[in-house]
Every structure is written in C-alpha cells, then in structure tokens.
Amino acid sequence: MNPATDNAPPVLSAQDLMMIYGKGSTEVRALDGISVQIQSGKWTSIMGQSGSGKTTLLQCLSGLAQPTSGRVTLNKNNITLSSLSENKRAKLRRTHISMVFQDFNLVPILSVKDNILLPLRLAHRRLDKQWFEHITSVLKIDNRMRHLPGELSGGQQQRAAIARALMSKPDIVIADEPTGSLDSVTSDAVLDLFRSIVDDFGQSLVFVTHDKDAAHRGDVLITMRDGKIINTADLRVGR
Ligand SMILES: Nc1ncnc2c1ncn2[C@@H]1O[C@H](COP(=O)(O)OP(=O)(O)OP(=O)(O)O)[C@@H](O)[C@H]1O
C-alpha cells in the first residue's frame, strides 16, 4: 500500500451513468446506473462477461461517448466531462486522458516517433525531451523510433502505444484489453510495464481485461454484469 496515494481524492468519478442503445423491443441498457470512483495513482481492473458494458463504461469515462444520463467528473480540474461538447471532450482527451487499445491504433504511415508525439502536436504542446527519452528507454523502444509501426512486433507496437499514452503526462490512462492480441510472454512484459508506470510514475490506470491473472495485477478489481457493478474488491489486502 502507498500512504501517499491512499488518501488522495479520486482522479475520475462517475455518477448514475446510464447508456441506452436502441428503443422499445431493441432497447439495450449497456450501463444501468453505474457510480464509481477511480482512485488516483492506482491500477483499477475491470472484468465482466462479454456484453456486460465494460467498453461502454470506458468510453463514457474517457469522454469518447456521451452517456444517455449521469455525470463523469475529472476531479483535478473539476470538469464535468459529460456536459462538454464533442470538440471540448476531444481536447481534454489529448491532454488529460489517454487511451490504449487492443489493436494499438498507431498511424501506419507515421514513424514510431511521430506516432508517439502526435497527441502533443495536435494539442500544440511543447515536447519534454527528457520525458520522451525516459519513457522510450524504459519501454525499450528507443531504438525503433524511425521505423513504421508495421515493422514492429505486436509487443513493440503496444509499447509504442503506451509511450504515446504517457507522453502528455495524462491524469489517467484508460486501457481496453491492451494485452488481448499479445502472446503470453509479451503480455506479461506489458503488464509489468503497467505495474511500473503505476508504482514508479504514480500513474492512475483503468484496465479492462478478460484475463483473470492480468486483472489481479491491479490494486482494485471491479466486476460488472448486465450494465451494473456487482463487486469492487481491494486486491492489495494481504499483499
Ligand atoms: N453502438 C451500439 N449500439 C447498440 N448496442 C450496443 C452498441 N455498443 C454496445 N452495445 C451493446 O451494449 C452492451 C454492452 O456492450 P460493451 O461493448 O460495452 O460490452 P463489453 O463488456 O465491453 O463486451 P466485450 O467483453 O464483448 O467487449 C452489449 O449488449 C452490446 O451489444
């Protein structure tokens, strides 16, 4: 346990989130009244059966999607994400919230370096060269900067995507099955990395996975079913 972050206010909060797709007989309640507080400087894992609403929750927490009702608040700046326009949410995502996806989402025609720097350039922010060098060396991709993503292994591409996510020093990293398409050795290395960005950089992380062992590398485990949170467990007890 880390006393420095244990009493910190949550980095992100959601209140009474509802997400309803379709109408009448085709209505789906993807989120059915979710309230959650994401702890600062901690790794929060989310598990649940297919269709339980995990991706929809991440999309609402990151501002990629607007819930049908309810509120998402980024606590540092007291910004209610769910009341902002799409444009403003997009700006916020460039600076405060970073996403990591299963399929990496790197731009195939840009070098690895340009991919990593893209969010900063879009946000017209200055490059912190020391931070860039530190991250790319910790992630062991500093010798791949001039390559195109297609010339990298899956694990290297995911490490580049994680470097891109960390470049802006976001308040929170939100990862949707980031190890889903990696072999077990590479997946383990990426999980070690996530653990170290939380422990060494104090990064707040939300991590959706179908892999129970991967989920248990986290500090908190949220279990979802039918658009609801059915359990929240503190995984650090007894560690
Ligand atoms: N754009 C959409 N239109 C209609 N229904 C949707 C849409 N997106 C998701 N759903 C439905 O909402 C429910 C939750 O979907 P979601 O993708 O959030 O689940 P999940 O837990 O992430 O599933 P998986 O583990 O399979 O990725 C599902 O029943 C899904 O079919």
PDBQT file of the ligand as one rigid body, heavy atoms in Angstrom, charges set to zero:
ROOT
HETATM    1  N1  LIG A 301     -23.272   1.161 -30.640  1.00  0.00    +0.000 N 
HETATM    2  C1  LIG A 301     -24.078   0.239 -30.072  1.00  0.00    +0.000 A 
HETATM    3  N2  LIG A 301     -25.350   0.082 -30.492  1.00  0.00    +0.000 NA
HETATM    4  C2  LIG A 301     -26.168  -0.820 -29.913  1.00  0.00    +0.000 A 
HETATM    5  N3  LIG A 301     -25.810  -1.626 -28.891  1.00  0.00    +0.000 NA
HETATM    6  C3  LIG A 301     -24.548  -1.522 -28.435  1.00  0.00    +0.000 A 
HETATM    7  C4  LIG A 301     -23.607  -0.591 -29.003  1.00  0.00    +0.000 A 
HETATM    8  N4  LIG A 301     -22.434  -0.700 -28.337  1.00  0.00    +0.000 NA
HETATM    9  C5  LIG A 301     -22.626  -1.671 -27.405  1.00  0.00    +0.000 A 
HETATM   10  N5  LIG A 301     -23.881  -2.150 -27.469  1.00  0.00    +0.000 N 
HETATM   11  C6  LIG A 301     -24.468  -3.178 -26.588  1.00  0.00    +0.000 C 
HETATM   12  O1  LIG A 301     -24.235  -2.772 -25.248  1.00  0.00    +0.000 OA
HETATM   13  C7  LIG A 301     -23.912  -3.887 -24.430  1.00  0.00    +0.000 C 
HETATM   14  C8  LIG A 301     -22.550  -3.635 -23.758  1.00  0.00    +0.000 C 
HETATM   15  O2  LIG A 301     -21.539  -3.644 -24.768  1.00  0.00    +0.000 OA
HETATM   16  P1  LIG A 301     -19.988  -3.456 -24.415  1.00  0.00    +0.000 P 
HETATM   17  O3  LIG A 301     -19.235  -3.483 -25.699  1.00  0.00    +0.000 OA
HETATM   18  O4  LIG A 301     -19.843  -2.282 -23.544  1.00  0.00    +0.000 OA
HETATM   19  O5  LIG A 301     -19.695  -4.782 -23.559  1.00  0.00    +0.000 OA
HETATM   20  P2  LIG A 301     -18.297  -5.411 -23.119  1.00  0.00    +0.000 P 
HETATM   21  O6  LIG A 301     -18.465  -5.831 -21.692  1.00  0.00    +0.000 OA
HETATM   22  O7  LIG A 301     -17.191  -4.469 -23.410  1.00  0.00    +0.000 OA
HETATM   23  O8  LIG A 301     -18.210  -6.676 -24.066  1.00  0.00    +0.000 OA
HETATM   24  P3  LIG A 301     -16.912  -7.455 -24.632  1.00  0.00    +0.000 P 
HETATM   25  O9  LIG A 301     -16.251  -8.077 -23.439  1.00  0.00    +0.000 OA
HETATM   26  O10 LIG A 301     -17.517  -8.482 -25.545  1.00  0.00    +0.000 OA
HETATM   27  O11 LIG A 301     -16.051  -6.446 -25.336  1.00  0.00    +0.000 OA
HETATM   28  C9  LIG A 301     -23.933  -5.108 -25.332  1.00  0.00    +0.000 C 
HETATM   29  O12 LIG A 301     -25.182  -5.750 -25.204  1.00  0.00    +0.000 OA
HETATM   30  C10 LIG A 301     -23.764  -4.525 -26.718  1.00  0.00    +0.000 C 
HETATM   31  O13 LIG A 301     -24.374  -5.333 -27.693  1.00  0.00    +0.000 OA
ENDROOT
TORSDOF 0
